[in-house]
Amino acid sequence: MIVTPLRGAARFYPAESAEAMALVNDPDAGREAPGPALVRLYGLSRREAQIAAALAAGLDLEACAARLGIARNTARYHLYNVFRKTGVSRQSDLVRLISALPLRA
């Protein structure tokens, strides 16, 4: 189970006073791709979610940019937005956050 602050994602939830979200993971359930879940949970754009998912899959930022056909500085800008929306400040923290999400197939 993970408890995380809603931060900027709070606008996506009906309870305006909600400040945290509890995520319960069934380790026996399958996993969905992290991108769509990141869009739903943290309000990331599709491109931001692609960057985050590629980093979680083990690519570095330069490889992410190449895979997505964007400039490295554009990828850095998207990563900055990912950090702001998820409340993390390092790539290792982002990967840890994504790997702990309760994702289903």
N, C-alpha and C positions, 0 to 999 in steps of 0.2 A: 504494500500500500504506500502511496505517495501523497503527501499533502503539499500543495503548492499555492502561493499567492496568485490571485487572478490578475493583478496589475492592470495593464491595458486591455486584457481580454474580458474584463468585467462587463464591458458594454454588450457582450454577446449573451449574457445570462439574465434571465428574467428577474431574479432577486437582486434589486439594486443595492441592497446592503451586504451582499455576499462579498467576503474578502479573501476567501480561500476555497480551494477545490480539493476534494479527496478522490484519488484515483486508485481503484482496486484492480489488481491484476490476477488473472487466473493463469498460472504458469503452464497449465495443460492445454489452454486454448491456442489456436493459431494466431499469427501476427499479420496484420495488414501492413501495407506500405506506410511509412511514417508521414509522408507528405500530406495526404488528405487529413490525417488526424491533427497535424500541426496547424493546418488551416482552420479546422474547427475549434481546437482548444486554445490557440493563442492568437488567432486572427491574422496569421501570416498570409501574405500574398502567395499565389501559386509559385512564383519564381523564388521567393524567400524560402518556401517550404522545400523546393528542389535543392537549393543550396544547403539547407540544414540536413536534409536526408543524405545528400552526397557526402557531406562531412562525416555524418554518423556511419556511413558505409566505409569510411577509411580513406577517402580522397582528401588531398590537401586543397587549399583554396584555388591554386593555379589550375589544378586538374579539374576542379568543379567548373571553373570559368571556361576551360577548353571544351569540356563535355557539353556545356549549355550554349556554347557559341557566343559568349559575351566577353567583354574586356575584364581583366583582373580587377581594375578599379571599380567597375560596375558590380562585380561579385563582392568586393569589400563593402560597398554601400549597402547591398542586400544583407550581408552578414551583420553589419551595424544595426540594421532594422530588426533582424532576428534577435540579436542580443537585447535590444531595447524592449521588444515585445515579450520575450520569454523571461526577462529578468536575470539572465546570466551575463557574465562578462568575459568568459574565456571559451575557446572551442572545446576544450576538454570537459567543461561543465555542460556545454550544450550536448555533446555526445552522451554524457552520463544521463542527462535529462531525457533524451530521446530513447535511449536503450531501456530506460525504466518505465516508459509509457505503457499502459495496458492496451495494446492494440490487438484487434481481432480481425480475422479473415472474413 
